[in-house]
Every structure is written in C-alpha cells, then in structure tokens.
C-alpha cells in the first residue's frame, strides 16, 4: 500500500520567506510526527499529533515554526521568515494507534 | 529522557554477523528499547523493539541484557544493503510517542 508521502521533495527559498511543507500519512494512522535532520546530524523531534489530543509542540525550535493537521489526516508544517539555519531535511512519520513509525522520504529545504 | 550510548561507527564484511551495541544504563522499568536504521538519502525505518526478552524478526535479533542496561542488535548475515546508520532509542511505551534520536552507529559493509 501507499506509504507516507511528502511534498515538495525539494524546496529552495530565500531568507525571510515563508514555506509550507506537506505530509500525507498512511491512511488510518492516528499519530503523525515531524522531525528535521540538518546536514550530517541526527534527527530532531519537532511536533507530534495524536488523534484529537492537543499536539506535543515541545520540539519546535522557535515561534516561527507551526504545524497543523486537518481532519486527522494531512499535516502542514509552516516555517515563517525562514533563516539559513532552517536548512535541513524535514521528515514526517505516521503510526497506527500502537506500533512503529513509518517515515516519509522527506523534504529537503534550502534557505539561501 | 533516558539516554543511549552507541559507537560512532562499525565495519563488517558481507555475509558476516554484526553485533551493534547500545548502552542505556539509566533505563527505567517502563522503557522499551527500539532500533531504527536510516539508509543513505532515506527516512529512518523500524528494525526491531523489545522490553525484557530477546526478540527475533525477519530483519534482525535483539539481545537485551538481564539488567536491561545494555542491548545488542544482531544482523545475522550482513549485506551491502545493510549499510546504514543504526539508532538505538528508548521509548516510554510501545504506543505512540515521539522518538528521541541519538547520533547512532554508522555501519559500513565491505564486499
């Protein structure tokens, strides 16, 4: 079946612009996660949605970052006023109520 | 969050067994031990998890020390496709929860 998909696969933007990254989780998965991976670094947790519960935003690095999940399915990660240090691969994952996380291919964001 | 410690890198020859160690001396009784791996230019993928008993699946085996302060991921016959970064992660439950990734072990496999 279809896995987690993310779009765009690559995004180049200029410093100060806003960007939106999209994640389509596996159908039926109740949990959705965003992580980011800077060049040569490990993965850093950003935010986590579980069903109708309030999201865990503890990993968001600044108030320029926000995410929403509409209808318990698609999620959008928004970065406002992008900075060069925001350049990274942004990874989305989803999981069923119980089980491992399935990761998407990521969106590579480059801020010039 | 309890921390894990892994070697930065390991090497293996193809078709040989590989033992990837992980130390987690501050593990609590409710922490599950999860392993994920990340192949080059891909998102991480689940490998295996366990709580107290050793576990086997089609990808690997997980050996957990009796005191649970360490564990070992075992690849029985390494292939070139197993070259990846392997992450050992403690997770509070088996249910949904965020993963806190460390730096992992980069495994190189030589033909």
Backbone of each chain as ProteinMPNN parsed JSONL, in Angstrom:
{"seq_chain_A": "XXXXXXXXXXXXXXXXXXXXXXXXXXXXXXXXXXXXXXXXXXXXXXXXXXXXXXXXXXXXXXXXXXXXXXXXXXXXXXXXXXXXXXXXXXXXXXXXXXXXXXXXXXXXXXXX", "coords_chain_A": {"N_chain_A": [[0.82, -1.193, 0.0], [0.211, 2.39, -0.092], [2.767, 4.476, 1.141], [3.982, 6.879, 3.549], [3.762, 10.093, 2.275], [5.447, 13.012, 1.105], [5.531, 16.469, 0.317], [6.862, 19.516, -1.07], [9.494, 17.553, -2.663], [11.888, 18.789, -2.761], [12.811, 22.062, -1.752], [13.668, 25.287, -2.414], [14.329, 28.363, -1.037], [14.236, 31.891, -0.311], [15.917, 33.687, 2.235], [13.876, 34.856, 4.849], [11.454, 34.438, 3.625], [8.259, 32.702, 3.767], [7.518, 29.214, 4.195], [5.722, 26.244, 3.292], [5.339, 22.929, 4.169], [4.264, 19.73, 3.245], [2.589, 16.82, 4.47], [1.392, 13.62, 3.859], [-0.05, 11.202, 5.606], [-0.008, 7.612, 6.252], [-3.023, 6.03, 5.479], [-5.44, 5.834, 8.003], [-3.677, 5.872, 10.1], [-3.244, 7.116, 13.314], [-1.444, 8.755, 14.586], [0.909, 11.357, 14.0], [4.03, 12.673, 13.1], [6.578, 15.165, 13.072], [9.922, 15.616, 12.146], [13.277, 16.925, 11.952], [16.312, 16.97, 10.082], [19.403, 18.104, 10.117], [22.257, 18.778, 8.009], [24.403, 16.059, 8.116], [23.698, 15.494, 10.699], [21.868, 14.013, 13.493], [18.401, 13.008, 13.858], [15.941, 15.355, 14.781], [13.313, 15.835, 16.944], [10.258, 17.529, 16.283], [7.341, 18.066, 16.365], [4.261, 16.502, 17.388], [1.308, 14.83, 16.645], [-1.568, 13.316, 17.938], [-4.357, 11.707, 17.329], [-7.263, 13.348, 18.442], [-6.104, 14.744, 20.431], [-4.353, 17.429, 22.129], [-1.587, 18.733, 20.36], [1.855, 17.709, 20.798], [4.117, 20.051, 21.127], [6.677, 20.367, 21.879], [9.171, 20.21, 20.674], [9.495, 22.193, 18.788], [11.583, 24.653, 17.434], [11.382, 27.444, 17.488], [9.055, 30.242, 17.608], [8.542, 30.698, 15.004], [7.968, 28.431, 13.767], [5.289, 26.285, 12.986], [2.59, 23.93, 13.012], [-0.105, 22.13, 11.587], [-2.795, 19.801, 11.605], [-5.159, 18.63, 9.584], [-8.439, 17.401, 9.79], [-7.578, 15.062, 10.913], [-5.78, 13.886, 9.228], [-3.975, 14.856, 6.692], [-1.038, 16.829, 7.143], [0.455, 20.03, 7.667], [3.487, 21.677, 7.819], [4.622, 24.755, 8.753], [6.963, 27.256, 8.17], [7.841, 30.35, 9.13], [9.288, 33.387, 7.929], [11.886, 32.423, 7.053], [15.155, 31.274, 7.981], [18.688, 30.851, 7.42], [19.659, 28.817, 9.004], [17.522, 27.141, 9.141], [17.691, 25.393, 7.106], [17.48, 22.092, 6.132], [16.622, 18.577, 6.133], [13.29, 17.811, 6.254], [11.368, 15.584, 7.913], [8.55, 13.497, 7.923], [6.484, 11.351, 9.818], [4.26, 8.601, 10.393], [2.077, 6.693, 12.509], [0.199, 3.802, 13.499], [-2.345, 3.343, 16.031], [-1.06, 1.77, 17.847], [2.253, 0.922, 17.547], [5.105, 0.838, 15.25], [6.845, 3.674, 13.831], [6.351, 5.024, 10.61], [8.246, 6.381, 8.147], [8.321, 9.16, 5.902], [9.784, 10.214, 2.725], [10.916, 12.65, 3.069], [11.412, 16.262, 2.943], [13.654, 18.296, 1.393], [14.872, 21.234, 2.486], [16.218, 24.249, 1.468], [17.578, 27.225, 2.424], [18.398, 30.221, 1.119]], "CA_chain_A": [[0.0, 0.0, 0.0], [0.929, 3.649, -0.153], [3.446, 4.87, 2.367], [3.897, 8.303, 3.878], [4.296, 10.922, 1.196], [5.734, 14.402, 1.478], [5.757, 17.364, -0.82], [7.645, 19.046, -2.21], [10.659, 16.77, -2.283], [12.931, 19.79, -2.582], [12.318, 23.427, -1.721], [14.685, 26.32, -2.247], [13.66, 29.623, -0.753], [15.114, 32.965, 0.119], [15.823, 34.082, 3.64], [12.787, 35.77, 5.148], [10.195, 33.975, 3.036], [7.547, 31.629, 4.467], [7.386, 27.975, 3.427], [4.8, 25.228, 3.796], [5.708, 21.566, 3.814], [3.058, 18.911, 3.396], [2.754, 15.397, 4.771], [0.227, 12.749, 3.75], [0.295, 9.987, 6.353], [-0.661, 6.373, 5.841], [-4.436, 6.076, 5.826], [-5.801, 5.119, 9.22], [-2.731, 6.115, 11.189], [-3.758, 8.183, 14.171], [-0.363, 9.611, 15.066], [1.735, 11.962, 12.955], [5.193, 13.307, 13.705], [7.537, 15.897, 12.249], [11.303, 15.672, 12.599], [14.158, 17.507, 10.96], [17.663, 16.44, 10.105], [20.357, 19.001, 9.497], [23.306, 18.059, 7.29], [25.349, 15.313, 8.931], [23.243, 15.399, 12.092], [20.795, 13.072, 13.772], [17.05, 13.531, 13.72], [15.469, 16.191, 15.883], [11.861, 15.86, 17.021], [9.65, 18.853, 16.218], [5.966, 18.126, 16.844], [3.598, 15.194, 17.34], [-0.144, 14.845, 16.721], [-2.174, 12.019, 18.252], [-5.813, 11.778, 17.311], [-7.844, 14.655, 18.725], [-5.424, 15.341, 21.579], [-3.514, 18.597, 21.853], [-0.286, 18.28, 19.868], [3.079, 17.91, 21.583], [4.915, 21.005, 20.354], [7.869, 20.634, 22.697], [10.393, 20.229, 19.884], [9.568, 23.317, 17.846], [12.736, 25.466, 17.859], [11.023, 28.849, 17.702], [7.653, 30.515, 17.259], [8.398, 30.792, 13.547], [7.542, 27.112, 13.316], [3.969, 25.85, 13.421], [2.073, 22.816, 12.214], [-1.492, 21.758, 11.811], [-3.238, 18.545, 10.999], [-6.574, 18.834, 9.28], [-9.269, 16.212, 9.65], [-6.88, 13.874, 11.388], [-5.037, 13.239, 8.148], [-2.87, 15.634, 6.135], [-0.429, 17.831, 8.021], [1.293, 21.05, 7.05], [4.468, 22.35, 8.678], [4.88, 26.092, 8.225], [8.093, 27.994, 8.742], [7.733, 31.761, 8.747], [10.515, 34.198, 7.937], [12.93, 31.405, 7.099], [16.549, 31.639, 8.218], [19.587, 29.872, 6.818], [19.794, 27.663, 9.901], [16.371, 26.26, 8.963], [18.003, 24.44, 6.036], [17.528, 20.73, 6.67], [15.6, 17.674, 5.591], [12.165, 17.719, 7.173], [10.803, 14.241, 7.789], [7.254, 13.236, 8.537], [6.231, 9.934, 10.088], [2.954, 8.309, 10.98], [1.993, 5.367, 13.103], [-1.129, 3.428, 13.97], [-2.535, 3.595, 17.464], [0.028, 1.061, 18.511], [3.181, 0.397, 16.564], [6.273, 1.6, 14.858], [6.644, 4.844, 12.985], [6.691, 4.88, 9.205], [8.743, 7.677, 7.725], [8.278, 9.566, 4.517], [11.101, 10.437, 2.116], [11.456, 13.94, 3.499], [11.516, 17.453, 2.095], [14.934, 18.988, 1.597], [14.682, 22.687, 2.452], [17.432, 25.052, 1.392], [17.301, 28.653, 2.575], [19.551, 30.96, 0.583]], "C_chain_A": [[0.85, 1.236, 0.0], [1.554, 3.947, 1.19], [3.184, 6.321, 2.666], [4.486, 9.09, 2.712], [4.464, 12.353, 1.686], [5.944, 15.222, 0.22], [6.05, 18.768, -0.319], [8.817, 18.192, -1.746], [11.854, 17.694, -2.025], [12.303, 21.173, -2.597], [13.498, 24.359, -1.486], [13.969, 27.64, -2.059], [14.692, 30.664, -0.318], [14.879, 33.288, 1.586], [14.699, 35.102, 3.819], [11.438, 35.363, 4.568], [9.563, 32.889, 3.918], [7.498, 30.39, 3.573], [6.374, 27.066, 4.111], [5.233, 23.87, 3.272], [4.524, 20.663, 4.141], [3.416, 17.46, 3.671], [1.409, 14.69, 4.643], [0.547, 11.439, 4.45], [-0.368, 8.757, 5.743], [-2.1, 6.4, 6.352], [-4.709, 5.238, 7.076], [-4.849, 5.302, 10.376], [-3.192, 7.312, 12.01], [-2.682, 9.163, 14.61], [0.481, 10.107, 13.896], [2.826, 12.78, 13.625], [5.959, 14.102, 12.644], [8.887, 15.89, 12.947], [12.095, 16.483, 11.577], [15.569, 16.977, 11.181], [18.562, 17.415, 9.364], [21.51, 18.18, 8.931], [24.27, 17.386, 8.257], [24.943, 15.127, 10.378], [22.187, 14.311, 12.25], [19.447, 13.744, 13.629], [16.621, 14.247, 14.984], [13.949, 16.226, 15.852], [11.344, 17.293, 17.003], [8.271, 18.875, 16.881], [5.288, 16.789, 16.596], [2.104, 15.392, 17.532], [-0.633, 13.422, 17.021], [-3.673, 12.201, 18.332], [-6.303, 13.194, 17.527], [-7.173, 15.349, 19.909], [-4.642, 16.576, 21.157], [-2.136, 18.118, 21.401], [0.836, 18.547, 20.859], [4.012, 18.781, 20.746], [6.292, 21.232, 20.976], [9.158, 20.725, 21.892], [10.524, 21.392, 18.917], [10.642, 24.298, 18.305], [12.422, 26.929, 18.099], [9.573, 29.048, 17.305], [7.479, 30.762, 15.769], [7.886, 29.478, 12.962], [6.141, 26.808, 13.852], [3.533, 24.696, 12.533], [0.619, 22.616, 12.554], [-1.778, 20.448, 11.107], [-4.736, 18.639, 10.818], [-7.284, 17.498, 9.13], [-8.579, 14.934, 10.075], [-6.057, 13.178, 10.328], [-3.824, 14.088, 7.75], [-2.347, 16.648, 7.152], [0.422, 18.79, 7.203], [2.209, 21.656, 8.109], [4.802, 23.681, 8.018], [6.054, 26.711, 8.951], [7.992, 29.423, 8.224], [9.108, 32.422, 8.814], [11.747, 33.296, 8.032], [14.314, 32.019, 7.276], [17.431, 30.542, 7.629], [19.743, 28.634, 7.694], [18.587, 26.727, 9.851], [16.627, 25.229, 7.865], [18.23, 23.063, 6.628], [16.606, 19.863, 5.831], [14.516, 17.534, 6.646], [11.438, 16.411, 6.901], [9.486, 14.141, 8.55], [7.136, 11.734, 8.756], [4.812, 9.776, 10.605], [2.993, 6.92, 11.593], [0.546, 5.069, 13.469], [-1.23, 3.657, 15.47], [-1.45, 2.932, 18.29], [0.989, 0.579, 17.441], [4.294, 1.323, 16.181], [5.901, 2.767, 13.974], [7.13, 4.544, 11.574], [7.049, 6.266, 8.682], [8.54, 7.905, 6.24], [9.681, 9.838, 3.999], [11.725, 11.771, 2.492], [11.343, 15.03, 2.458], [12.84, 18.131, 2.427], [14.705, 20.481, 1.415], [16.037, 23.374, 2.455], [17.04, 26.521, 1.457], [18.553, 29.425, 2.165], [19.753, 32.294, 1.304]], "O_chain_A": [[2.075, 1.154, 0.083], [0.959, 3.706, 2.24], [2.272, 6.928, 2.103], [5.575, 8.783, 2.227], [3.731, 12.831, 2.552], [6.458, 14.742, -0.79], [5.551, 19.173, 0.73], [9.095, 18.122, -0.549], [12.709, 17.411, -1.186], [11.374, 21.431, -3.362], [14.225, 24.239, -0.5], [13.093, 27.991, -2.848], [15.841, 30.352, -0.007], [13.765, 33.168, 2.095], [14.58, 36.067, 3.064], [10.4, 35.885, 4.974], [10.248, 32.243, 4.711], [7.444, 30.501, 2.348], [6.19, 27.108, 5.327], [5.462, 23.695, 2.075], [3.872, 20.814, 5.174], [4.414, 16.943, 3.17], [0.417, 15.105, 5.241], [1.336, 10.645, 3.939], [-1.187, 8.865, 4.83], [-2.358, 6.748, 7.504], [-4.269, 4.093, 7.187], [-5.163, 4.935, 11.508], [-3.49, 8.378, 11.471], [-2.994, 10.297, 14.972], [0.732, 9.379, 12.935], [2.575, 13.492, 14.597], [5.974, 13.739, 11.468], [8.993, 16.119, 14.151], [11.628, 16.701, 10.459], [15.959, 16.596, 12.285], [18.493, 17.537, 8.141], [21.717, 17.031, 9.323], [24.877, 18.04, 9.105], [25.736, 14.66, 11.196], [21.682, 13.765, 11.269], [19.371, 14.931, 13.312], [16.899, 13.808, 16.1], [13.359, 16.605, 14.84], [11.926, 18.173, 17.637], [8.054, 19.612, 17.842], [5.685, 16.034, 15.708], [1.682, 16.053, 18.482], [-0.162, 12.454, 16.424], [-4.193, 12.778, 19.287], [-5.829, 14.131, 16.885], [-7.617, 16.412, 20.343], [-4.312, 16.749, 19.984], [-1.576, 17.197, 21.995], [0.776, 19.486, 21.654], [4.618, 18.313, 19.782], [6.985, 22.188, 20.629], [10.147, 21.269, 22.384], [11.57, 21.554, 18.287], [10.617, 24.735, 19.456], [13.137, 27.593, 18.85], [8.939, 28.156, 16.742], [6.362, 31.014, 15.318], [7.433, 29.423, 11.819], [5.849, 27.046, 15.024], [4.053, 24.515, 11.432], [0.174, 22.899, 13.667], [-1.101, 20.054, 10.157], [-5.488, 18.718, 11.789], [-6.809, 16.59, 8.447], [-8.957, 13.845, 9.645], [-5.674, 12.02, 10.493], [-2.78, 14.037, 8.4], [-3.11, 17.241, 7.914], [1.022, 18.419, 6.195], [1.751, 22.093, 9.165], [5.217, 23.722, 6.86], [6.13, 26.694, 10.18], [8.052, 29.662, 7.018], [9.959, 32.069, 9.631], [12.54, 33.398, 8.968], [14.602, 33.114, 6.794], [16.964, 29.433, 7.372], [19.937, 27.53, 7.185], [18.613, 25.648, 10.443], [15.85, 24.286, 7.715], [19.066, 22.885, 7.515], [15.905, 20.345, 4.941], [14.792, 17.181, 7.793], [10.957, 16.17, 5.794], [9.347, 14.639, 9.667], [7.638, 10.943, 7.957], [4.239, 10.701, 11.18], [3.829, 6.087, 11.243], [-0.239, 5.984, 13.719], [-0.277, 4.122, 16.095], [-0.989, 3.47, 19.296], [0.572, -0.111, 16.51], [4.424, 2.433, 16.699], [4.794, 2.842, 13.44], [8.163, 3.907, 11.369], [6.253, 7.201, 8.767], [8.581, 6.976, 5.434], [10.657, 9.711, 4.738], [12.913, 11.999, 2.264], [11.2, 14.769, 1.264], [13.109, 18.488, 3.574], [14.382, 20.938, 0.319], [16.884, 23.124, 3.313], [16.258, 26.999, 0.635], [19.613, 29.299, 2.776], [20.677, 33.038, 0.977]]}, "seq_chain_B": "XXXXXXXXXXXXXXXXXXXXXXXXXXXXXXXXXXXXXXXXXXXXXXXXXXXXXXXXXXXXXXXXXXXXXXXXXXXXXXXXXXXXXXXXXXXXXXXXXXXXXXXXXXXXXXX", "coords_chain_B": {"N_chain_B": [[14.502, 12.308, 29.48], [15.738, 9.018, 29.125], [19.106, 8.279, 28.234], [20.95, 6.932, 25.437], [23.931, 5.228, 24.485], [26.078, 4.768, 21.821], [28.541, 3.249, 19.672], [30.323, 5.341, 17.371], [30.879, 4.384, 14.806], [31.01, 1.341, 12.877], [32.425, -1.552, 11.289], [31.97, -4.105, 8.856], [32.276, -7.223, 7.129], [30.738, -8.434, 4.175], [28.159, -10.858, 4.507], [28.936, -11.663, 6.996], [28.234, -11.942, 10.56], [26.908, -9.187, 12.44], [27.276, -7.278, 15.327], [25.737, -4.853, 16.995], [26.256, -2.646, 19.529], [24.532, -1.135, 22.354], [24.365, 1.08, 24.99], [22.433, 1.746, 27.834], [22.228, 2.808, 30.548], [20.616, 4.222, 32.297], [18.074, 3.377, 31.992], [14.553, 3.015, 32.5], [12.025, 1.046, 34.183], [9.796, 0.991, 32.525], [10.597, 1.609, 30.014], [10.821, 0.927, 26.594], [13.036, -0.67, 24.289], [14.022, 0.43, 21.277], [14.982, -0.029, 17.878], [15.977, 1.685, 15.044], [16.84, 2.207, 11.61], [18.674, 4.111, 9.222], [18.98, 4.357, 5.929], [21.196, 5.566, 3.351], [20.197, 8.737, 2.201], [17.508, 8.323, 2.742], [14.444, 8.149, 4.71], [14.25, 7.174, 8.197], [13.841, 3.683, 9.107], [11.914, 1.258, 10.812], [13.374, -1.29, 12.803], [13.449, -3.22, 14.962], [12.083, -4.009, 18.225], [12.086, -4.23, 21.848], [11.392, -5.292, 25.257], [12.088, -6.8, 27.675], [12.712, -9.478, 27.097], [14.698, -11.352, 24.731], [14.415, -10.749, 21.225], [13.313, -11.71, 17.992], [13.121, -11.041, 14.521], [12.35, -10.822, 10.984], [14.306, -9.169, 10.086], [16.328, -8.801, 11.991], [17.913, -9.607, 15.182], [17.357, -8.956, 18.629], [19.172, -8.638, 21.451], [18.851, -8.45, 24.853], [20.298, -7.311, 27.778], [20.319, -8.857, 31.018], [20.0, -7.077, 33.155], [19.017, -4.993, 31.785], [20.485, -2.763, 31.111], [21.929, -2.585, 28.867], [21.948, -3.397, 25.356], [21.969, -5.386, 22.344], [21.967, -5.202, 18.912], [21.573, -7.565, 16.445], [22.676, -8.45, 13.345], [22.367, -11.075, 11.304], [23.584, -11.955, 8.955], [25.366, -9.848, 7.296], [24.585, -7.665, 4.615], [25.364, -5.722, 1.682], [23.345, -3.918, 1.485], [22.685, -3.416, 4.05], [24.194, -1.387, 5.0], [24.122, 1.466, 6.826], [22.899, 4.028, 9.103], [22.451, 3.148, 12.383], [20.103, 3.421, 14.897], [19.633, 3.376, 18.332], [17.025, 3.548, 20.542], [15.253, 4.704, 23.361], [11.987, 4.318, 24.483], [9.042, 5.454, 25.988], [6.701, 4.017, 25.959], [5.151, 1.318, 24.149], [3.265, 2.263, 22.654], [2.087, 5.089, 20.728], [4.443, 7.65, 20.537], [6.878, 10.244, 20.643], [10.064, 9.892, 19.039], [13.304, 10.006, 20.315], [16.15, 10.655, 18.875], [19.539, 9.6, 18.959], [22.989, 9.917, 18.075], [23.615, 7.603, 16.77], [24.993, 4.585, 15.174], [27.175, 4.316, 12.563], [27.182, 1.958, 10.146], [29.4, 0.282, 8.137], [29.617, -1.833, 5.37], [31.586, -4.168, 3.817], [32.376, -5.593, 0.635]], "CA_chain_B": [[14.538, 11.089, 28.69], [16.936, 8.217, 29.325], [19.999, 8.392, 27.085], [21.622, 5.75, 24.929], [25.283, 5.449, 24.002], [26.436, 3.821, 20.776], [29.773, 3.618, 18.971], [30.067, 6.184, 16.204], [30.937, 3.632, 13.553], [31.463, -0.041, 12.897], [32.642, -2.109, 9.965], [31.741, -5.533, 8.731], [32.349, -7.782, 5.789], [29.487, -9.014, 3.706], [27.789, -12.209, 4.93], [29.35, -11.93, 8.376], [27.309, -11.378, 11.542], [27.26, -7.882, 13.002], [26.701, -7.03, 16.652], [25.747, -3.415, 17.253], [25.944, -2.471, 20.948], [23.902, 0.09, 22.847], [24.304, 1.187, 26.45], [21.348, 2.593, 28.335], [22.335, 2.497, 31.973], [19.584, 4.918, 33.08], [16.769, 2.912, 31.52], [13.569, 2.768, 33.548], [11.309, -0.211, 34.002], [8.757, 1.079, 31.508], [11.191, 1.984, 28.721], [11.058, -0.063, 25.551], [14.246, -0.453, 23.505], [13.688, 0.405, 19.859], [16.051, 0.196, 16.915], [15.638, 2.137, 13.704], [18.019, 2.441, 10.802], [18.495, 5.086, 8.155], [19.82, 4.142, 4.761], [21.567, 6.851, 2.739], [19.194, 9.528, 1.479], [16.157, 7.845, 3.024], [13.967, 8.32, 6.071], [14.506, 6.001, 9.033], [12.884, 2.581, 9.081], [11.882, 0.445, 12.021], [14.062, -2.573, 12.716], [13.012, -4.167, 15.986], [11.989, -3.432, 19.555], [11.884, -5.207, 22.908], [11.268, -4.766, 26.615], [12.972, -7.565, 28.559], [13.169, -10.719, 26.48], [15.298, -11.259, 23.4], [13.412, -10.706, 20.176], [13.777, -12.003, 16.637], [12.208, -10.851, 13.401], [12.979, -11.163, 9.715], [15.418, -8.274, 9.806], [17.415, -8.821, 12.971], [17.626, -10.081, 16.533], [17.683, -8.006, 19.686], [19.559, -9.293, 22.69], [18.746, -7.484, 25.944], [20.975, -7.774, 28.988], [19.401, -9.201, 32.108], [19.728, -5.867, 33.932], [18.465, -4.063, 30.791], [21.301, -1.57, 30.954], [22.533, -2.604, 27.54], [21.326, -4.307, 24.394], [22.759, -5.586, 21.137], [21.244, -5.54, 17.683], [22.353, -8.564, 15.724], [22.374, -8.754, 11.947], [22.979, -12.411, 11.248], [24.458, -12.011, 7.778], [25.331, -8.503, 6.743], [24.636, -7.468, 3.18], [25.723, -4.343, 1.338], [22.157, -3.087, 1.713], [22.554, -3.119, 5.49], [24.998, -0.21, 5.321], [23.171, 2.493, 7.268], [23.087, 4.48, 10.481], [21.548, 2.409, 13.259], [19.766, 4.198, 16.084], [19.05, 2.704, 19.496], [16.178, 4.581, 21.133], [14.367, 4.288, 24.448], [10.663, 4.886, 24.292], [8.319, 5.219, 27.244], [5.67, 2.994, 25.777], [5.136, 0.791, 22.799], [2.27, 3.053, 21.934], [2.582, 6.255, 20.005], [5.241, 8.608, 21.292], [7.974, 10.742, 19.823], [11.357, 9.217, 19.121], [14.438, 10.879, 20.572], [17.276, 10.021, 18.208], [20.904, 9.994, 19.276], [23.846, 10.037, 16.89], [23.615, 6.324, 16.082], [26.207, 3.913, 14.721], [27.251, 4.184, 11.104], [27.702, 0.641, 9.786], [29.913, 0.09, 6.781], [29.703, -3.24, 4.993], [32.518, -4.313, 2.698], [32.168, -6.843, -0.12]], "C_chain_B": [[15.847, 10.348, 28.932], [17.771, 8.24, 28.054], [20.539, 7.042, 26.685], [22.994, 6.15, 24.419], [25.635, 4.351, 23.022], [27.796, 4.224, 20.194], [29.443, 4.422, 17.723], [30.019, 5.381, 14.913], [31.403, 2.212, 13.805], [31.618, -0.506, 11.458], [32.378, -3.61, 9.99], [32.003, -5.947, 7.301], [31.01, -8.416, 5.457], [29.364, -10.463, 4.162], [28.336, -12.6, 6.293], [28.309, -11.371, 9.346], [27.834, -10.045, 12.07], [26.537, -7.716, 14.331], [26.848, -5.543, 16.967], [25.339, -3.165, 18.702], [25.267, -1.144, 21.253], [23.879, 0.03, 24.372], [23.202, 2.149, 26.848], [21.231, 2.354, 29.836], [21.247, 3.162, 32.813], [18.178, 4.506, 32.659], [15.829, 2.686, 32.702], [12.776, 1.516, 33.205], [10.274, -0.208, 32.905], [9.291, 1.46, 30.136], [11.325, 0.77, 27.813], [12.334, 0.325, 24.795], [13.867, -0.63, 22.035], [14.944, 0.599, 19.028], [15.431, 0.617, 15.575], [16.941, 2.238, 12.921], [17.675, 3.413, 9.684], [19.504, 4.81, 7.052], [20.129, 5.489, 4.119], [20.428, 7.476, 1.945], [17.772, 9.018, 1.661], [15.751, 8.228, 4.445], [14.261, 7.072, 6.878], [13.459, 4.917, 8.818], [13.039, 1.762, 10.353], [12.631, -0.863, 11.792], [13.458, -3.567, 13.695], [12.818, -3.426, 17.305], [11.803, -4.551, 20.584], [11.794, -4.531, 24.26], [12.235, -5.487, 27.545], [13.55, -8.796, 27.865], [13.826, -10.45, 25.135], [14.207, -11.406, 22.343], [14.063, -11.047, 18.838], [12.707, -11.593, 15.647], [12.987, -11.09, 12.118], [14.195, -10.305, 9.431], [16.602, -8.521, 10.719], [16.977, -9.527, 14.245], [18.043, -9.006, 17.52], [17.956, -8.798, 20.951], [19.602, -8.239, 23.788], [19.39, -8.069, 27.194], [19.963, -7.989, 30.107], [19.048, -7.968, 32.952], [19.165, -4.738, 33.06], [19.3, -2.808, 30.608], [22.048, -1.544, 29.626], [21.764, -3.572, 26.654], [22.215, -4.378, 23.163], [21.834, -5.939, 19.989], [22.131, -6.462, 16.87], [21.813, -8.709, 14.309], [23.096, -10.053, 11.653], [23.921, -12.577, 10.064], [24.378, -10.664, 7.087], [25.369, -8.539, 5.228], [25.008, -6.01, 2.916], [24.56, -3.398, 1.605], [21.933, -2.762, 3.189], [23.406, -1.927, 5.907], [24.056, 0.965, 5.602], [23.628, 3.029, 8.614], [22.018, 3.814, 11.337], [21.355, 3.18, 14.563], [19.114, 3.305, 17.136], [18.299, 3.769, 20.295], [15.348, 3.985, 22.262], [13.046, 5.028, 24.307], [9.793, 4.486, 25.466], [7.274, 4.132, 27.131], [5.863, 2.377, 24.414], [4.117, 1.549, 21.966], [2.919, 4.26, 21.281], [3.322, 7.194, 20.95], [6.37, 9.066, 20.388], [9.232, 9.914, 20.048], [12.437, 10.263, 19.354], [15.671, 10.177, 20.024], [18.586, 10.528, 18.787], [21.688, 10.099, 17.98], [23.977, 8.727, 16.137], [24.989, 5.782, 15.763], [26.16, 3.794, 13.208], [27.926, 2.859, 10.787], [28.155, 0.642, 8.336], [30.041, -1.406, 6.527], [30.556, -3.342, 3.738], [32.274, -5.636, 1.977], [33.327, -7.802, 0.077]], "O_chain_B": [[16.922, 10.947, 28.946], [17.238, 8.224, 26.945], [20.583, 6.115, 27.493], [23.194, 7.28, 23.973], [25.516, 3.164, 23.326], [28.16, 5.4, 20.219], [28.407, 4.209, 17.093], [29.212, 5.666, 14.028], [32.083, 1.915, 14.787], [31.031, 0.058, 10.535], [32.543, -4.278, 11.011], [31.958, -5.13, 6.381], [30.266, -8.863, 6.33], [30.35, -11.199, 4.198], [28.21, -13.755, 6.7], [27.583, -10.437, 9.005], [29.041, -9.815, 12.136], [25.34, -7.981, 14.441], [27.955, -5.047, 17.177], [24.198, -3.441, 19.074], [25.406, -0.167, 20.517], [23.427, -0.952, 24.961], [23.058, 3.227, 26.271], [20.259, 1.774, 30.318], [20.977, 2.716, 33.929], [17.208, 5.21, 32.939], [16.248, 2.227, 33.765], [12.846, 0.998, 32.09], [9.901, -1.265, 32.396], [8.516, 1.617, 29.193], [11.864, -0.266, 28.202], [12.662, 1.506, 24.679], [13.446, -1.707, 21.613], [15.863, 1.311, 19.434], [14.502, -0.009, 15.064], [18.019, 2.342, 13.506], [16.523, 3.515, 9.262], [20.709, 5.002, 7.217], [19.393, 6.454, 4.326], [19.784, 6.819, 1.126], [16.918, 9.263, 0.809], [16.59, 8.581, 5.273], [14.499, 6.011, 6.302], [12.334, 5.196, 8.402], [14.136, 1.598, 10.889], [12.535, -1.467, 10.724], [13.006, -4.64, 13.294], [13.34, -2.324, 17.476], [11.416, -5.668, 20.241], [12.084, -3.342, 24.393], [13.109, -4.856, 28.14], [14.728, -9.116, 28.026], [13.544, -9.445, 24.484], [13.21, -12.099, 22.547], [15.221, -10.709, 18.593], [11.517, -11.775, 15.902], [14.143, -11.511, 12.154], [15.035, -10.68, 8.613], [17.751, -8.459, 10.281], [15.839, -9.979, 14.373], [18.973, -8.241, 17.266], [17.099, -9.524, 21.455], [20.314, -7.242, 23.664], [19.066, -9.18, 27.614], [18.895, -7.377, 30.13], [17.913, -7.838, 33.411], [18.873, -3.652, 33.559], [18.827, -1.858, 29.983], [22.726, -0.566, 29.313], [21.034, -4.441, 27.131], [23.097, -3.543, 22.966], [21.022, -6.859, 20.085], [23.303, -6.168, 16.638], [20.646, -9.045, 14.104], [24.322, -10.114, 11.746], [24.938, -13.262, 10.165], [23.417, -10.383, 6.371], [26.09, -9.337, 4.63], [24.969, -5.174, 3.819], [24.761, -2.224, 1.913], [21.091, -1.931, 3.529], [23.342, -1.502, 7.06], [23.299, 1.397, 4.733], [24.607, 2.556, 9.191], [20.826, 3.908, 11.045], [22.319, 3.542, 15.238], [18.163, 2.576, 16.852], [18.883, 4.782, 20.679], [14.805, 2.888, 22.13], [13.018, 6.23, 24.042], [9.797, 3.331, 25.892], [6.998, 3.414, 28.092], [6.659, 2.866, 23.612], [4.114, 1.479, 20.737], [4.14, 4.417, 21.288], [2.845, 7.484, 22.047], [6.767, 8.349, 19.469], [9.428, 9.319, 21.108], [12.478, 11.285, 18.669], [16.178, 9.229, 20.624], [18.737, 11.716, 19.071], [21.118, 10.341, 16.916], [24.404, 8.724, 14.983], [26.009, 6.415, 16.034], [25.217, 3.238, 12.646], [29.095, 2.654, 11.114], [27.387, 0.963, 7.429], [30.522, -2.149, 7.383], [30.287, -2.69, 2.73], [32.003, -6.66, 2.603], [33.322, -8.899, -0.482]]}, "name": "protein", "num_of_chains": 2, "seq": "XXXXXXXXXXXXXXXXXXXXXXXXXXXXXXXXXXXXXXXXXXXXXXXXXXXXXXXXXXXXXXXXXXXXXXXXXXXXXXXXXXXXXXXXXXXXXXXXXXXXXXXXXXXXXXXXXXXXXXXXXXXXXXXXXXXXXXXXXXXXXXXXXXXXXXXXXXXXXXXXXXXXXXXXXXXXXXXXXXXXXXXXXXXXXXXXXXXXXXXXXXXXXXXXXXXXXXXXXXXXXXX"}
